[in-house]
Amino acid sequence: MRPAGRPALQGNSAPRPRSQHAFTLIEVLAVVAIAGILIAVAAVNLFPDPIQMARREANNVALAIEHARDAAWFGGRPTAVTFSEGRVREWRYGGSQWTADGARDQALGPDMQVTGLYVDGTPLKAGDRLVFMPDGFGIPFRVALAVRGFSWGVEGDMAGAVTLVEQ
């Protein structure tokens, strides 16, 4: 028998805690650390320093020169590049005259200037062509560039290698 005034207990009478869905401090810190690492890696690529930007712009000139060299070698006819009016222009020799390849024109950036063009140590005048022959033999050349306040050079050797060098 039970005493009067007391309710009857049915099974386990202790209140059940509600299930809690929360993150621990360690989990939150791990997520923040991973996000920080990803942001740091992305920031280097999204916001390059001035020297990296200058290198990229100078490298575009080197690639344009390499393309002209390759076009001569694989196309079987002389190809040239000129640097004038803020542009790198590719030319092809056909028959008895040079014709510009408008599809290969490339504007130089506003912070880039060609400060000198030398073939086998001899300076060329502005607008002179840097010519590549289809025989695969090259004459050493150097294109001096001023890019964003930095000096760069695109150099070619007799074997046809084109390299970008910081001055």
N, CA, C and O atoms as a DFTB+ gen file, in Angstrom:
668 C
 N C O
     1  1       0.792      -1.174       0.000
     2  2       0.000       0.000       0.000
     3  2       0.844       1.251       0.000
     4  3       1.966       1.250       0.507
     5  1       0.343       2.260      -0.534
     6  2       1.134       3.478      -0.579
     7  2       0.517       4.522       0.328
     8  3      -0.690       4.544       0.567
     9  1       1.378       5.375       0.817
    10  2       0.860       6.403       1.707
    11  2      -0.010       7.370       0.921
    12  3       0.172       7.555      -0.282
    13  1      -0.933       7.967       1.604
    14  2      -1.850       8.920       0.983
    15  2      -1.124      10.195       0.575
    16  3      -0.209      10.644       1.266
    17  1      -1.528      10.768      -0.532
    18  2      -0.962      12.029      -1.005
    19  2       0.278      11.877      -1.878
    20  3       0.800      12.870      -2.385
    21  1       0.743      10.678      -2.057
    22  2       1.926      10.473      -2.917
    23  2       1.480       9.880      -4.237
    24  3       0.683       8.942      -4.259
    25  1       1.983      10.414      -5.331
    26  2       1.595       9.865      -6.628
    27  2       2.279       8.534      -6.870
    28  3       3.345       8.258      -6.320
    29  1       1.680       7.747      -7.666
    30  2       2.255       6.445      -8.001
    31  2       3.392       6.641      -9.003
    32  3       3.267       7.437      -9.934
    33  1       4.477       5.936      -8.821
    34  2       5.627       6.012      -9.719
    35  2       5.484       4.936     -10.777
    36  3       5.145       3.791     -10.476
    37  1       5.734       5.296     -11.957
    38  2       5.666       4.323     -13.030
    39  2       7.050       4.170     -13.634
    40  3       7.543       5.108     -14.259
    41  1       7.668       3.071     -13.478
    42  2       8.982       2.797     -14.043
    43  2      10.026       3.800     -13.539
    44  3      10.087       4.099     -12.346
    45  1      10.832       4.305     -14.448
    46  2      11.868       5.267     -14.111
    47  2      11.257       6.649     -14.134
    48  3      10.795       7.113     -15.177
    49  1      11.252       7.297     -13.014
    50  2      10.576       8.581     -12.921
    51  2      11.509       9.763     -13.156
    52  3      11.036      10.899     -13.158
    53  1      12.829       9.551     -13.358
    54  2      13.744      10.675     -13.558
    55  2      13.489      11.300     -14.926
    56  3      13.285      10.574     -15.899
    57  1      13.496      12.630     -15.023
    58  2      13.244      13.278     -16.325
    59  2      14.375      12.965     -17.307
    60  3      15.543      12.918     -16.920
    61  1      14.032      12.757     -18.552
    62  2      15.031      12.436     -19.575
    63  2      15.601      13.726     -20.174
    64  3      14.857      14.648     -20.508
    65  1      16.928      13.777     -20.304
    66  2      17.500      14.967     -20.945
    67  2      17.223      14.924     -22.441
    68  3      17.221      13.864     -23.067
    69  1      16.991      16.105     -22.987
    70  2      16.802      16.174     -24.439
    71  2      18.134      15.943     -25.126
    72  3      19.175      16.323     -24.590
    73  1      18.125      15.322     -26.313
    74  2      19.394      15.099     -27.014
    75  2      19.861      16.446     -27.558
    76  3      19.080      17.208     -28.127
    77  1      21.150      16.721     -27.372
    78  2      21.689      18.016     -27.767
    79  2      22.560      17.846     -29.000
    80  3      23.398      16.948     -29.067
    81  1      22.349      18.725     -29.975
    82  2      23.121      18.715     -31.208
    83  2      23.961      19.977     -31.237
    84  3      23.473      21.028     -31.651
    85  1      25.199      19.900     -30.814
    86  2      26.088      21.061     -30.786
    87  2      27.489      20.621     -31.176
    88  3      27.812      19.434     -31.139
    89  1      28.317      21.588     -31.548
    90  2      29.702      21.316     -31.901
    91  2      30.586      21.563     -30.691
    92  3      30.337      22.460     -29.885
    93  1      31.607      20.759     -30.587
    94  2      32.553      20.978     -29.497
    95  2      33.515      22.083     -29.898
    96  3      33.607      22.432     -31.075
    97  1      34.213      22.620     -28.951
    98  2      35.181      23.682     -29.215
    99  2      36.283      23.185     -30.149
   100  3      36.744      23.941     -31.005
   101  1      36.705      21.963     -30.009
   102  2      37.745      21.397     -30.869
   103  2      37.277      21.348     -32.322
   104  3      38.048      21.676     -33.224
   105  1      36.046      20.950     -32.562
   106  2      35.519      20.892     -33.923
   107  2      35.458      22.281     -34.550
   108  3      35.807      22.450     -35.718
   109  1      35.024      23.256     -33.796
   110  2      34.950      24.625     -34.305
   111  2      36.350      25.145     -34.632
   112  3      36.551      25.759     -35.680
   113  1      37.313      24.906     -33.752
   114  2      38.679      25.354     -33.997
   115  2      39.290      24.667     -35.220
   116  3      40.031      25.301     -35.972
   117  1      38.996      23.398     -35.429
   118  2      39.509      22.681     -36.594
   119  2      38.967      23.293     -37.888
   120  3      39.715      23.471     -38.849
   121  1      37.686      23.610     -37.917
   122  2      37.077      24.214     -39.109
   123  2      37.679      25.595     -39.371
   124  3      37.972      25.934     -40.518
   125  1      37.864      26.386     -38.327
   126  2      38.444      27.719     -38.488
   127  2      39.887      27.609     -38.994
   128  3      40.296      28.397     -39.847
   129  1      40.654      26.658     -38.492
   130  2      42.034      26.485     -38.934
   131  2      42.102      26.081     -40.402
   132  3      42.930      26.607     -41.146
   133  1      41.252      25.165     -40.825
   134  2      41.234      24.733     -42.227
   135  2      40.821      25.890     -43.129
   136  3      41.416      26.085     -44.189
   137  1      39.823      26.654     -42.730
   138  2      39.397      27.802     -43.530
   139  2      40.529      28.828     -43.633
   140  3      40.736      29.410     -44.697
   141  1      41.245      29.050     -42.562
   142  2      42.362      29.992     -42.583
   143  2      43.460      29.562     -43.531
   144  3      44.026      30.396     -44.238
   145  1      43.773      28.278     -43.561
   146  2      44.794      27.759     -44.469
   147  2      44.355      27.935     -45.917
   148  3      45.153      28.350     -46.757
   149  1      43.107      27.629     -46.216
   150  2      42.598      27.786     -47.583
   151  2      42.633      29.240     -48.025
   152  3      42.994      29.526     -49.167
   153  1      42.271      30.151     -47.157
   154  2      42.286      31.578     -47.493
   155  2      43.721      32.048     -47.730
   156  3      43.977      32.821     -48.653
   157  1      44.657      31.582     -46.899
   158  2      46.061      31.983     -47.073
   159  2      46.613      31.502     -48.411
   160  3      47.335      32.241     -49.078
   161  1      46.287      30.285     -48.810
   162  2      46.770      29.754     -50.092
   163  2      46.135      30.511     -51.254
   164  3      46.812      30.837     -52.229
   165  1      44.841      30.791     -51.155
   166  2      44.152      31.500     -52.232
   167  2      44.639      32.944     -52.341
   168  3      44.729      33.472     -53.450
   169  1      44.950      33.587     -51.237
   170  2      45.375      34.984     -51.263
   171  2      46.675      35.160     -52.035
   172  3      46.858      36.174     -52.709
   173  1      47.570      34.201     -51.949
   174  2      48.838      34.291     -52.676
   175  2      48.585      34.321     -54.172
   176  3      49.258      35.053     -54.898
   177  1      47.631      33.541     -54.643
   178  2      47.332      33.500     -56.075
   179  2      46.425      34.634     -56.521
   180  3      46.541      35.106     -57.652
   181  1      45.533      35.073     -55.663
   182  2      44.604      36.130     -56.037
   183  2      45.233      37.515     -55.960
   184  3      44.848      38.411     -56.711
   185  1      46.186      37.697     -55.068
   186  2      46.805      38.999     -54.870
   187  2      48.323      38.871     -54.957
   188  3      49.006      38.960     -53.937
   189  1      48.868      38.661     -56.181
   190  2      50.316      38.503     -56.310
   191  2      51.035      39.816     -56.015
   192  3      50.467      40.898     -56.164
   193  1      52.278      39.702     -55.600
   194  2      53.055      40.905     -55.323
   195  2      53.516      41.522     -56.649
   196  3      53.433      40.869     -57.689
   197  1      53.996      42.760     -56.629
   198  2      54.350      43.454     -57.879
   199  2      55.401      42.726     -58.712
   200  3      55.341      42.764     -59.941
   201  1      56.344      42.075     -58.080
   202  2      57.380      41.371     -58.859
   203  2      56.788      40.178     -59.600
   204  3      57.200      39.881     -60.722
   205  1      55.822      39.488     -58.985
   206  2      55.170      38.361     -59.675
   207  2      54.345      38.864     -60.857
   208  3      54.320      38.235     -61.915
   209  1      53.674      39.993     -60.675
   210  2      52.882      40.556     -61.773
   211  2      53.792      40.982     -62.925
   212  3      53.459      40.768     -64.091
   213  1      54.940      41.585     -62.603
   214  2      55.884      41.997     -63.636
   215  2      56.434      40.780     -64.365
   216  3      56.592      40.802     -65.585
   217  1      56.726      39.719     -63.620
   218  2      57.241      38.490     -64.239
   219  2      56.211      37.907     -65.209
   220  3      56.568      37.466     -66.302
   221  1      54.947      37.905     -64.816
   222  2      53.908      37.360     -65.698
   223  2      53.795      38.157     -66.988
   224  3      53.675      37.581     -68.069
   225  1      53.834      39.490     -66.876
   226  2      53.719      40.328     -68.071
   227  2      54.935      40.161     -68.978
   228  3      54.789      40.094     -70.199
   229  1      56.130      40.094     -68.396
   230  2      57.338      39.884     -69.193
   231  2      57.324      38.492     -69.825
   232  3      57.789      38.312     -70.951
   233  1      56.797      37.526     -69.108
   234  2      56.708      36.168     -69.639
   235  2      55.779      36.102     -70.855
   236  3      55.998      35.285     -71.749
   237  1      54.748      36.946     -70.899
   238  2      53.865      36.979     -72.065
   239  2      54.627      37.404     -73.316
   240  3      54.352      36.903     -74.407
   241  1      55.587      38.328     -73.169
   242  2      56.415      38.735     -74.305
   243  2      57.297      37.564     -74.739
   244  3      57.452      37.301     -75.932
   245  1      57.874      36.865     -73.757
   246  2      58.714      35.707     -74.075
   247  2      57.897      34.644     -74.818
   248  3      58.397      34.027     -75.759
   249  1      56.669      34.431     -74.410
   250  2      55.814      33.443     -75.084
   251  2      55.485      33.872     -76.512
   252  3      55.422      33.031     -77.409
   253  1      55.275      35.170     -76.730
   254  2      55.000      35.663     -78.089
   255  2      56.216      35.445     -78.986
   256  3      56.074      35.090     -80.156
   257  1      57.414      35.658     -78.433
   258  2      58.639      35.429     -79.209
   259  2      58.805      33.947     -79.511
   260  3      59.157      33.575     -80.630
   261  1      58.552      33.099     -78.516
   262  2      58.644      31.648     -78.738
   263  2      57.661      31.194     -79.812
   264  3      57.983      30.331     -80.628
   265  1      56.473      31.770     -79.812
   266  2      55.487      31.383     -80.821
   267  2      55.986      31.728     -82.220
   268  3      55.834      30.935     -83.149
   269  1      56.578      32.903     -82.369
   270  2      57.111      33.290     -83.681
   271  2      58.231      32.343     -84.100
   272  3      58.304      31.937     -85.260
   273  1      59.100      31.994     -83.161
   274  2      60.187      31.054     -83.460
   275  2      59.618      29.713     -83.912
   276  3      60.059      29.154     -84.916
   277  1      58.629      29.195     -83.163
   278  2      58.016      27.911     -83.513
   279  2      57.285      27.973     -84.851
   280  3      57.313      27.014     -85.622
   281  1      56.631      29.102     -85.124
   282  2      55.921      29.250     -86.398
   283  2      56.900      29.193     -87.568
   284  3      56.580      28.651     -88.626
   285  1      58.086      29.750     -87.376
   286  2      59.094      29.684     -88.436
   287  2      59.588      28.259     -88.614
   288  3      59.685      27.763     -89.736
   289  1      59.900      27.602     -87.505
   290  2      60.436      26.241     -87.577
   291  2      59.439      25.269     -88.194
   292  3      59.790      24.487     -89.077
   293  1      58.196      25.322     -87.724
   294  2      57.211      24.335     -88.157
   295  2      56.412      24.781     -89.371
   296  3      55.794      23.959     -90.048
   297  1      56.422      26.088     -89.651
   298  2      55.690      26.599     -90.807
   299  2      56.521      26.622     -92.077
   300  3      55.982      26.734     -93.178
   301  1      57.846      26.515     -91.920
   302  2      58.711      26.444     -93.089
   303  2      58.976      27.762     -93.779
   304  3      59.480      27.763     -94.902
   305  1      58.658      28.888     -93.154
   306  2      58.966      30.189     -93.760
   307  2      59.352      31.186     -92.664
   308  3      58.961      31.024     -91.508
   309  1      60.113      32.207     -93.026
   310  2      60.557      33.173     -92.016
   311  2      59.386      33.837     -91.288
   312  3      58.353      34.154     -91.879
   313  1      59.585      34.029     -90.008
   314  2      58.597      34.699     -89.159
   315  2      59.353      35.715     -88.324
   316  3      60.516      35.504     -87.979
   317  1      58.692      36.817     -87.999
   318  2      59.358      37.878     -87.249
   319  2      58.403      38.473     -86.227
   320  3      57.189      38.279     -86.295
   321  1      58.978      39.201     -85.282
   322  2      58.189      39.995     -84.332
   323  2      58.730      41.415     -84.337
   324  3      59.921      41.649     -84.541
   325  1      57.826      42.352     -84.108
   326  2      58.215      43.749     -83.923
   327  2      57.584      44.261     -82.639
   328  3      56.569      43.750     -82.166
   329  1      58.212      45.274     -82.103
   330  2      57.718      45.929     -80.891
   331  2      57.538      47.401     -81.221
   332  3      58.507      48.159     -81.274
   333  1      56.299      47.798     -81.440
   334  2      56.031      49.204     -81.747
   335  2      54.596      49.536     -81.378
   336  3      53.725      48.666     -81.346
   337  1      54.374      50.797     -81.105
   338  2      53.029      51.308     -80.796
   339  2      52.382      50.544     -79.649
   340  3      51.168      50.343     -79.637
   341  1      53.195      50.118     -78.683
   342  2      52.666      49.416     -77.522
   343  2      52.162      48.016     -77.814
   344  3      51.321      47.492     -77.085
   345  1      52.671      47.405     -78.877
   346  2      52.213      46.076     -79.283
   347  2      53.390      45.186     -79.656
   348  3      54.451      45.651     -80.074
   349  1      53.158      43.889     -79.487
   350  2      54.039      42.868     -80.055
   351  2      53.282      42.337     -81.259
   352  3      52.171      41.823     -81.132
   353  1      53.895      42.464     -82.428
   354  2      53.220      42.051     -83.662
   355  2      54.041      40.955     -84.332
   356  3      55.263      41.055     -84.445
   357  1      53.350      39.914     -84.772
   358  2      54.006      38.810     -85.472
   359  2      53.816      38.993     -86.969
   360  3      52.740      39.370     -87.432
   361  1      54.892      38.716     -87.726
   362  2      54.898      38.872     -89.177
   363  2      55.298      37.557     -89.838
   364  3      56.078      36.784     -89.282
   365  1      54.763      37.315     -91.014
   366  2      55.140      36.150     -91.808
   367  2      55.627      36.630     -93.176
   368  3      55.080      37.564     -93.763
   369  1      56.661      35.965     -93.657
   370  2      57.209      36.314     -94.967
   371  2      56.622      35.357     -95.989
   372  3      56.739      34.138     -95.862
   373  1      55.996      35.925     -96.993
   374  2      55.411      35.107     -98.047
   375  2      55.680      35.732     -99.395
   376  3      55.303      36.876     -99.648
   377  1      56.325      34.987    -100.249
   378  2      56.633      35.523    -101.582
   379  2      57.734      36.562    -101.497
   380  3      58.910      36.224    -101.362
   381  1      57.355      37.815    -101.576
   382  2      58.363      38.878    -101.559
   383  2      58.069      39.960    -100.523
   384  3      58.679      41.029    -100.553
   385  1      57.142      39.691     -99.609
   386  2      56.809      40.737     -98.636
   387  2      56.406      40.151     -97.287
   388  3      56.033      38.983     -97.184
   389  1      56.489      40.979     -96.269
   390  2      56.068      40.617     -94.913
   391  2      54.609      41.020     -94.732
   392  3      54.201      42.111     -95.130
   393  1      53.830      40.127     -94.128
   394  2      52.443      40.458     -93.793
   395  2      52.229      40.207     -92.303
   396  3      52.696      39.218     -91.740
   397  1      51.509      41.136     -91.692
   398  2      51.243      41.029     -90.262
   399  2      50.189      39.961     -90.015
   400  3      49.223      39.832     -90.767
   401  1      50.392      39.206     -88.958
   402  2      49.410      38.202     -88.538
   403  2      48.577      38.838     -87.429
   404  3      48.957      38.802     -86.258
   405  1      47.455      39.414     -87.801
   406  2      46.612      40.137     -86.845
   407  2      46.102      39.286     -85.707
   408  3      45.814      39.800     -84.626
   409  1      45.986      37.992     -85.934
   410  2      45.497      37.106     -84.873
   411  2      46.513      36.956     -83.752
   412  3      46.160      36.574     -82.636
   413  1      47.775      37.255     -84.046
   414  2      48.830      37.089     -83.035
   415  2      49.264      38.410     -82.413
   416  3      50.192      38.424     -81.604
   417  1      48.622      39.517     -82.767
   418  2      48.961      40.804     -82.146
   419  2      48.667      40.747     -80.653
   420  3      47.667      40.174     -80.220
   421  1      49.542      41.341     -79.893
   422  2      49.373      41.344     -78.444
   423  2      49.743      42.720     -77.918
   424  3      50.828      43.230     -78.201
   425  1      48.853      43.314     -77.161
   426  2      49.128      44.629     -76.582
   427  2      50.057      44.479     -75.388
   428  3      49.892      43.582     -74.561
   429  1      51.032      45.370     -75.313
   430  2      51.874      45.425     -74.130
   431  2      51.099      46.155     -73.045
   432  3      50.334      47.074     -73.336
   433  1      51.292      45.757     -71.819
   434  2      50.594      46.408     -70.722
   435  2      50.991      47.866     -70.593
   436  3      52.043      48.266     -71.092
   437  1      50.164      48.669     -69.927
   438  2      50.478      50.092     -69.774
   439  2      51.737      50.328     -68.935
   440  3      52.356      51.388     -69.021
   441  1      52.108      49.341     -68.128
   442  2      53.292      49.473     -67.282
   443  2      54.502      48.779     -67.885
   444  3      55.470      48.505     -67.175
   445  1      54.467      48.487     -69.194
   446  2      55.568      47.778     -69.839
   447  2      56.115      48.605     -70.993
   448  3      55.373      49.232     -71.749
   449  1      57.429      48.583     -71.099
   450  2      58.081      49.300     -72.180
   451  2      59.277      48.486     -72.667
   452  3      60.039      47.952     -71.861
   453  1      59.438      48.393     -73.982
   454  2      60.614      47.757     -74.557
   455  2      61.708      48.821     -74.582
   456  3      61.586      49.833     -75.272
   457  1      62.773      48.583     -73.828
   458  2      63.838      49.581     -73.716
   459  2      65.010      49.307     -74.650
   460  3      65.872      50.168     -74.823
   461  1      65.055      48.129     -75.252
   462  2      66.127      47.835     -76.190
   463  2      65.918      46.506     -76.871
   464  3      65.319      45.589     -76.309
   465  1      66.420      46.412     -78.092
   466  2      66.357      45.179     -78.865
   467  2      67.728      44.990     -79.497
   468  3      68.199      45.855     -80.236
   469  1      68.368      43.864     -79.209
   470  2      69.732      43.605     -79.670
   471  2      69.781      42.246     -80.360
   472  3      69.246      41.257     -79.859
   473  1      70.429      42.219     -81.515
   474  2      70.654      40.972     -82.231
   475  2      72.159      40.813     -82.383
   476  3      72.834      41.640     -82.996
   477  1      72.656      39.743     -81.817
   478  2      74.090      39.454     -81.833
   479  2      74.897      40.645     -81.298
   480  3      75.973      40.963     -81.804
   481  1      74.352      41.288     -80.267
   482  2      75.023      42.409     -79.615
   483  2      74.828      43.757     -80.285
   484  3      75.234      44.777     -79.727
   485  1      74.225      43.793     -81.455
   486  2      74.007      45.048     -82.181
   487  2      72.604      45.563     -81.900
   488  3      71.631      44.829     -82.072
   489  1      72.486      46.816     -81.470
   490  2      71.141      47.350     -81.208
   491  2      70.362      47.563     -82.505
   492  3      70.912      47.994     -83.518
   493  1      69.089      47.253     -82.448
   494  2      68.194      47.502     -83.579
   495  2      67.390      48.760     -83.299
   496  3      67.218      49.169     -82.151
   497  1      66.902      49.363     -84.379
   498  2      66.058      50.558     -84.233
   499  2      64.631      50.120     -83.881
   500  3      64.232      48.980     -84.120
   501  1      63.886      51.054     -83.313
   502  2      62.483      50.784     -82.984
   503  2      61.738      50.410     -84.268
   504  3      61.874      51.080     -85.291
   505  1      60.970      49.360     -84.204
   506  2      60.199      48.911     -85.361
   507  2      60.916      47.892     -86.234
   508  3      60.293      47.290     -87.108
   509  1      62.232      47.681     -86.014
   510  2      62.943      46.646     -86.772
   511  2      62.419      45.270     -86.382
   512  3      61.955      45.063     -85.260
   513  1      62.499      44.337     -87.317
   514  2      61.991      42.990     -87.077
   515  2      63.049      42.084     -86.458
   516  3      64.219      42.102     -86.839
   517  1      62.599      41.301     -85.500
   518  2      63.402      40.217     -84.941
   519  2      62.978      38.980     -85.721
   520  3      61.881      38.463     -85.515
   521  1      63.854      38.494     -86.631
   522  2      63.482      37.469     -87.615
   523  2      63.949      36.095     -87.161
   524  3      65.059      35.927     -86.656
   525  1      63.064      35.108     -87.356
   526  2      63.375      33.701     -87.093
   527  2      63.273      32.953     -88.413
   528  3      62.287      33.068     -89.141
   529  1      64.313      32.187     -88.703
   530  2      64.375      31.449     -89.967
   531  2      63.896      30.008     -89.753
   532  3      63.999      29.478     -88.646
   533  1      63.375      29.380     -90.804
   534  2      62.857      28.019     -90.668
   535  2      63.930      26.946     -90.534
   536  3      63.602      25.790     -90.265
   537  1      65.193      27.291     -90.712
   538  2      66.252      26.279     -90.636
   539  2      66.557      25.842     -89.203
   540  3      67.283      24.870     -88.996
   541  1      66.010      26.551     -88.212
   542  2      66.213      26.153     -86.818
   543  2      67.429      26.760     -86.154
   544  3      67.603      26.639     -84.942
   545  1      68.276      27.415     -86.940
   546  2      69.442      28.064     -86.346
   547  2      69.064      29.482     -85.956
   548  3      68.384      30.186     -86.703
   549  1      69.502      29.885     -84.800
   550  2      69.165      31.211     -84.329
   551  2      70.386      32.096     -84.199
   552  3      71.522      31.620     -84.193
   553  1      70.141      33.366     -84.096
   554  2      71.179      34.347     -83.803
   555  2      70.847      34.866     -82.410
   556  3      69.691      35.183     -82.129
   557  1      71.834      34.957     -81.544
   558  2      71.547      35.434     -80.192
   559  2      70.875      36.812     -80.215
   560  3      71.281      37.705     -80.958
   561  1      69.854      36.957     -79.398
   562  2      69.145      38.232     -79.310
   563  2      68.797      38.519     -77.860
   564  3      68.858      37.648     -76.992
   565  1      68.433      39.765     -77.633
   566  2      67.993      40.188     -76.298
   567  2      66.980      41.300     -76.450
   568  3      67.215      42.279     -77.160
   569  1      65.844      41.144     -75.775
   570  2      64.824      42.182     -75.720
   571  2      64.803      42.682     -74.279
   572  3      64.450      41.942     -73.360
   573  1      65.182      43.941     -74.094
   574  2      65.205      44.529     -72.751
   575  2      63.849      45.157     -72.460
   576  3      63.316      45.910     -73.275
   577  1      63.296      44.841     -71.289
   578  2      61.972      45.307     -70.905
   579  2      62.023      46.036     -69.563
   580  3      62.794      45.678     -68.673
   581  1      61.193      47.053     -69.441
   582  2      60.952      47.700     -68.155
   583  2      59.485      47.434     -67.834
   584  3      58.590      47.906     -68.536
   585  1      59.248      46.674     -66.766
   586  2      57.886      46.268     -66.418
   587  2      57.615      46.634     -64.961
   588  3      58.245      46.098     -64.049
   589  1      56.670      47.553     -64.753
   590  2      56.272      47.949     -63.399
   591  2      57.465      48.359     -62.541
   592  3      57.498      48.083     -61.342
   593  1      58.435      49.013     -63.152
   594  2      59.606      49.467     -62.417
   595  2      60.706      48.424     -62.273
   596  3      61.725      48.706     -61.642
   597  1      60.540      47.251     -62.825
   598  2      61.543      46.190     -62.771
   599  2      62.124      45.976     -64.157
   600  3      61.436      46.167     -65.159
   601  1      63.380      45.581     -64.216
   602  2      64.046      45.322     -65.497
   603  2      64.081      43.821     -65.762
   604  3      64.509      43.034     -64.918
   605  1      63.625      43.447     -66.943
   606  2      63.618      42.057     -67.375
   607  2      64.244      41.974     -68.746
   608  3      64.317      42.974     -69.460
   609  1      64.688      40.810     -69.118
   610  2      65.210      40.586     -70.447
   611  2      64.719      39.259     -70.987
   612  3      64.665      38.266     -70.262
   613  1      64.362      39.242     -72.258
   614  2      64.035      38.005     -72.959
   615  2      65.220      37.746     -73.866
   616  3      65.525      38.544     -74.752
   617  1      65.887      36.623     -73.641
   618  2      67.104      36.317     -74.382
   619  2      66.935      35.031     -75.177
   620  3      66.278      34.084     -74.746
   621  1      67.546      35.034     -76.341
   622  2      67.548      33.851     -77.187
   623  2      68.970      33.483     -77.552
   624  3      69.817      34.360     -77.722
   625  1      69.239      32.200     -77.672
   626  2      70.587      31.766     -78.021
   627  2      70.594      31.124     -79.408
   628  3      69.564      31.059     -80.081
   629  1      71.765      30.653     -79.822
   630  2      71.908      30.088     -81.160
   631  2      71.129      28.786     -81.343
   632  3      70.778      28.419     -82.464
   633  1      70.864      28.096     -80.245
   634  2      70.103      26.841     -80.320
   635  2      68.594      27.091     -80.393
   636  3      67.815      26.158     -80.592
   637  1      68.192      28.338     -80.234
   638  2      66.769      28.675     -80.326
   639  2      66.065      28.753     -78.992
   640  3      64.861      29.007     -78.951
   641  1      66.783      28.539     -77.888
   642  2      66.147      28.625     -76.571
   643  2      65.817      30.077     -76.246
   644  3      66.625      30.975     -76.482
   645  1      64.629      30.295     -75.706
   646  2      64.184      31.623     -75.296
   647  2      63.997      31.581     -73.781
   648  3      63.279      30.726     -73.262
   649  1      64.642      32.504     -73.079
   650  2      64.548      32.530     -71.623
   651  2      64.234      33.938     -71.151
   652  3      64.587      34.932     -71.786
   653  1      63.561      33.984     -70.019
   654  2      63.244      35.252     -69.350
   655  2      64.215      35.412     -68.191
   656  3      64.327      34.516     -67.354
   657  1      64.913      36.529     -68.127
   658  2      65.884      36.764     -67.075
   659  2      65.581      38.086     -66.385
   660  3      65.203      39.073     -67.016
   661  1      65.756      38.072     -65.080
   662  2      65.570      39.299     -64.307
   663  2      66.879      40.055     -64.292
   664  3      67.940      39.467     -64.085
   665  1      66.811      41.346     -64.508
   666  2      68.027      42.167     -64.549
   667  2      68.302      42.808     -63.210
   668  3      69.285      43.533     -63.062
